[in-house]
Amino acid sequence: MLLPVAAALILVCLSTMLLKTFASRWAQPAAKPTPTARKPRSAATAAAADAPDQALGVKYVPWEATKQAPAEDLLIVDCTHSSALTITHHKAARNPPKGASDCSTGLVLDALALAAKDPAAAAPWLARRRVSVNHFDADAVLSMWVVINRQAAPAHAAVLRHAARIGDLREAGLGSGHLAAEARRWDGVESEEEVHHALKLCCWMNTIERTRFSPPYVDKDSDAKHQYFLERLAAALTPEGIEALRPEWEEEYAAVLEGWALLEGGRPAAVQAHPQLGLAVLRPPRPLHYYSLFSHALGADTVLTVLPGQRYEVESRYTQFVNLWSRPVQARLDMAPLAAALNRLDTGREAGTEWASSSMVDTGPILRLDRGGEKLSKAQRYGHPTDRPHFRSGLPPAAFEAAVASFLLHGLVGTQPKLGGWSWDEMQELNQALDWAAWEATELPAALAKAGAA
């Protein structure tokens, strides 16, 4: 009887040792994937690979629930917080060291890479077991998905990083231009297929949000949006998974590519860059999807869109609102003085309209003609140019472009673009010191006269 009992005890000990070994391996931070780890995976393979992540116990919690919860076990992504640690590209973040990505999703992936090399350095952030964010958009939900699925995420790093760029900065690395190639390189994108997978992913998320939930940037049902996509992203990150979702992204995806091709086919007149001002001038034949437009504005922080019929918009890009590390960023100028000057100058504008600009601290302030007393809704302001009306100015394109360039030249004189971006304090100090009355009295008339002579 002793021999069977001893054999049983040995088997129990061996089983316990094996279980401990596998458990310790599952708990290890994800290592940086090798090229072979980025081979396309089926939805079933993805689900199997995600299983160890569930053992880590990281849970999404709605933003409202964070207000009563202690901050010690809470990680905040893609926004700031009064006391909890963050992984975000927003200014005033409490981020892990050595993160250098443009979007919050990339910064979470940077933290995972840091954990593989120096676990202690990343532990204060990655040891936390609850994750939350105060809004819904692509970068927000992708950031949380990476935190929760940290073992599976590195195999999809390029698509995740580029999808966050497309969703947040509204720029995709389409085409063969050197700026598009640089954006792809920065995100680790190695193929056109990955660019288009990321674009399809964003179009899928946009379509689902628009058709099943509240409008984009209306956050009353953010929790439901997060729950929906967190449950479905693993499958959508595989080539066959995103293809299965074709009915839910195809229409918007086709519209983006068509719009991008319209501008590409109109070069050089349709796309002009002024690098010294951080300005891109785009001349589409009609209002287009933001992804179509801003994929031609790579490297710019201000975009002037010139539509047929003397209809214009000037936008300060989101690149100035966050910390950007792929390139230096120009300071943001408050466009209220430009709006005031245009109201005095543009006497031939459409009746009942006036030039107005959003606040400088808005995510992407827009200067445009609005009908008096009819401000755009938040959904229109943050939506695509196709979602809002455009009114006729009395200024011809050459004069309007000259006014905008003169404004930027005056405001940015003596400054240099900064890697990581300008702080809010720095931008406030710069704007408060500018003499716009002198600009309007001397520099603006000279710029207009020169444009008229040309």
N, C-alpha and C positions, 0 to 999 in steps of 0.2 A: 504493500500500500504506500510506502514512503516514496518509491520512485515516481509513480504517477503524480503525487502531490507536488514533489519537487519540480517535475517537468512543468506542471501547471503554473507554479510560482515563477519559473523562469520565463514562460511565455507572457505572463502578465507584466513582468518587468520590462521585457523587450517591447511590448506594445506601448507601454507608458512612455518609454524613451523615444520611440518613433513619433508618437503624437506630439510630444514636446518639441521635437526637432522641426516637424512640419509647422507647428503653431508659431515657433520663433521665426521661421522663414517668412510666413505670411505677414508677420508684424514688421518686417524690415521695410524701410523706405524704398520707393521704386528707384532702380538704377536707370541712368540714361540709356535709352534703347539703342541697340545697334541697328544698322540699316536693314538687317534681316528681320528685326522685330517689327518693321513698318510694312511688312507685306500685307495685302488686303486680307481681312479676316471675315468669315461668315458671321451672321447674326448669332448663330448658336455658339461659335467659338468665342465671340465677344462676351456673350452672357456667361460662359464658363470661366473666362478669364476674370470677369468682374466679381465672381463669387468670393474670392479672398478679401476683397474690399469691404464686403458686408461685415466681416469679422472685426474690422477696425472700429465699427460702431459710430462713425461720423454721421450726424443727422442734420438735415435741413430743418430750420425752425423759422416760422414766419416772423417778419420784422416786429409786429406788434408784441409777440411773445418775448422779444429780447428786452423790452422795457422794464419788465419785472424780474428778469433773470440776472444772476451775477455774471459779471464780465469775465471772470477768471477762466471759464471754460468755453468762451464764445470767440469765434473768429469771424470777423466782418470782411467781406470781399466787395470790391468795386464801389465802395463809398467810404466815408469817414465815420468815426464814432467817437463819442466823448471820452470813453475810457477803455474800450476793448482794443486788442491788437487787430491790425488790418493787413490785408494784402490787396492793394488797390493802386491804380495809376493816378488817383486824385491827389491834389496838393494837400499838404499837412497830413500825410499818411504815417502810420506806425508799422512799417514794413520790415520783412526780414532783410538782412544785408545781402548785397551783391545781385539784387534784382535789377535787370536792365531791359525790360520789355515795354512796348508801347501800350499794351492793354492789360487789364487785370488778369485775364486768363493766362497770358504769357508769364506774368509775375508769379502766379501759383505754380506753373510748370517750372519756373526758375527756382522756386522754393523747394520743389521736389528734387531738382538736380542738386541743390545745395545739401539737402538731407542725405543724398547718396554719398557725398564727399565729406560732409561735416555734420553728422546727425545732431550734435549738441547745439550748433548754431541755428538750425531750423526748428528744433524741438519746441521752443516757446509758442510757435505758431501752429505747427502741425500736430502737436499733442492735444490740441483742443478738440472736443468731440461734438460741438455744435457750430453750424455755419449759417450765416444769414446775410441779407442785403436789403436795402431800403427801396428798391425799385425793380422793375422788370425790363430787361433788354437782353440782347444776345450775349454781351460780355458778362453781364451779371449771372445769368443762369449757367453759362459755360464755365465760369470761374468756380461756381459751387459744385458743378458736376465733377470737375477735376479734383477738388478737395475731397469729395465723397468717394470718388473712384480713382484714387491715386495710383493704384497698381496698374490699371488698364489705360489711364490717360496718356502716359508717355508714348505709347505706340501710335497715338493719333495726334501727336503734338503739332505737326505742321498744319493739319486741317483745323485744329482747335485754335491755334494762334491766328491763322489767316481769317477764319470766320469771325473771330473777335474784332480783328482790324476792319473787316468789311462792315460788320454790324455797328461798331462804335465810331470809327473814323470815316466810314462810308467810302472807302477806297479799296479796290481790288487790284491785284497785280496782273492785270490783263494786258496782252500785247507784248511787243518786243522792245519797248522803250527802256532806256537805262534806269529810269526811276521805278518802273514796274519791276524790273529785275532786282533792284535793290530792296524793294518791299518784300519780294518773294524770298530773297536771301536772308533778310532779317528774321523772317518767320520760319526759316528752315524748310521752305517749300522747294521741292526738287523736280516738280513736274507740272504740266498744264492740268493734268487730271486732278491734282490736289487743289489748285486754284479754283477749278470749277466745282469740285466737291464742296469746298468752303462756301462758294457763292450759292450753290443749291441749298446747302444747310440753312443759310440766312434767309433765302427766299421761302423755304418751307416754314421756318419759324414765323416769318412775317405774315404769311398767308393764314396759318393756323390762328395766330393772335387776332388778325383782322376779321376773320370769319366766325370765330367761336368765342371770342372774349371781348372785353372793352377795347376801344381804339388804342393804337400804340401811344405810349407816353401818358396814358390815363391809368393811374396805378390802383384803382379801387379794387381790382381782382388780381393783383400781382401774385398773391399766394397760390391761387388756382392755376395761374400760368406757370409758375415755377414747378408745381407738383406735376403738371401735365408733361412738361419737357424733361424734367429730371427722370421720369419713368421711361422715356422713349429715346433719349439721346444715344444710348449705347448702340442700338440697332442702326440709327441714322448715320453713325460715324463709319459704318462699313460701306464699301462701294455698292454691294447688292442691297443693303438696307436703304440707302438714299435713293437708289433706283426704284425700289418698291413704292416710295413715296412720291413718285413723279407727278401724279395728278394734283398733289398739294403744293408743288413748287414750280411746275413747268411754265405757267402763264407769266408769273413775275420774272422768272429767270430769262425767258425769251424777250421780255420787254427791256430788261437791263442790257442784254447783249445787243439788241437792236439800237437802243439809244447810244450805247458806247460806240457802235459802228458808225452811226451818223456823224458823231464828232470826229472819229478817226478818219473817216472818208473826207471830211472837210478841212483837214490840216493842209497848210499851216494856218489859214485864216481863222478856222474855228477854234483853235487852241493856241493861246499865246501866253508865255510865261515871262514874268518880270522878277527874276530871282532876287535882285537887290531890294525889292519891296516885299518879297514873300507873297506876290500876287499872281494869280492865274486869271486870265480873261477867257471866258468860254462863250461861244456864239452858236448855240444849238438852234435848229429850225423851229423848235417848239419846246414847251416845258418837258423836262425829262426826269426820270427816277434819279435820286441822289447817287446811287451806285454808278450809274452811267456817267454822271457829271464829274464826281469827285475822283473817279478812277483816272480822269485826265488832269486832276489838280494835285497829283502826288508832288510833295515838296513845297506846296504853297500853304499859307495860313490864312489868306484872304482870297475869296473867290468873287469875281464880278461876272455875273451871268447877263449877257446881252441877248434878249429875245427880240424877234421881229416886231415891228410896230413901236419901236422906242420904249420897250418895257424892260426894266432893269431890277436886279437884286444884287446887293453886296452882302456877303456873309463872312463873319469872322468864324473860322473853323474851330471845331472841338479840340483840335491839336493844341490850341492855346489854353484850354481849360484844364488840361491834365499835364502830367509829367511825361514828356516824349523823349525817348532815348535813341531813336534811330537816326535823328538829324537835329541840328539846332533849330530853334523856333523863334520867330519874331514876336515882339511884344504886342499885346492887343491894345488897340486904340478904341476909346469910347467914341462911337459914331454919332452921338447926339449933336456935336457941333457941325458935322457934315450935313446931317438932316436939316438943321436950322439954316445953314447956308444955302442948301438946295431949295428950300421953301421960298427964300428971297430971290434966288436966281431963276428958278424954273417957273416962270409966270405962264407958260403955255401948257402946263400939265392938265390932265383930264379934270374936268370940273368936279368939285366936291372932294378932291383927294389932297393929301398932304404927305410929305416925306416924314417918316418916323423910323426909329431904331429901337430894338429891344435893349434892355439893360446890358451894360458891359459885362456883368457877372453871370449873364445867362449862358447856357452851355454853348450855344451857337447864335449870337446876335445877328439879326437880319435887318438891313436898311432897305426900305422899299416904300412905294406909294401905297397908302391905305386910304380907303374911303372914310371921310371924317365920321367919327363916332362908331365905326364898325371895325373894332379890333379883331384880329385873327384869333380863333380859339387855340388852345394849347395843342390840340391834335393837328390843326392846320400849320401852326408855327413850326412844330417839330416834324411834321410830315414832309412828304416830298413836294417839290415845286408843282407837280401835277395836281396836288390836293388843294391849291389855293388860287384865288384870282390874281391877275396881273393887270395893272392900269398903265395908261399911256403917259409918258413924260413929254414935255415940249422940247427937251434937249436932244439934239442928234447924238448918235453913238460916240463920235469923236470927242464932242464936248463933254459928255458924261464921263467917258473913260479918262479924259484929261483931268477932270475935277477929282475923281477918285485917286488917281496916281499922285496928284499934287497934295492931296490930303495925307496920304501915306508917307510921302517924301518929307513933308513938314514934321509929321508926328514922330517919325523914326530917325530923324537926323541925329547923328552922334551916338546911336545905339548899335548894338550887335546882336544877332540872334544867339540864343543860349541853348546849349545841350541840356535837356531836362526841362526846359521852359523857364519862363519868368514867374516869380512868386506874385501873389496877389498884391502884397505890399509894394513890391517894385513897380508893378503896373499902375497902381493907384498913384504912387509918387510921380511917375513919368507923366501921366495924364493931367495931374493937377498943375504941373509946371508949364504946360503948353499954352502958347499965346495964339488962340484961334482967331481973335479979332485981327491981329496983324496978318495972319495967313489969308483971311478973306479979303483984306484990303489991298494986298499987294501980290502975293504969290498966286492966288487963285485966278485973278484977272489975267496975269501974265500967261499962265498955263492955258487958259481958254483962248487967248489971242493967238498963241502958238498953234493950238489945235485948229483954229479957224483958218490960219494961214496955210496950214498943211493941207 
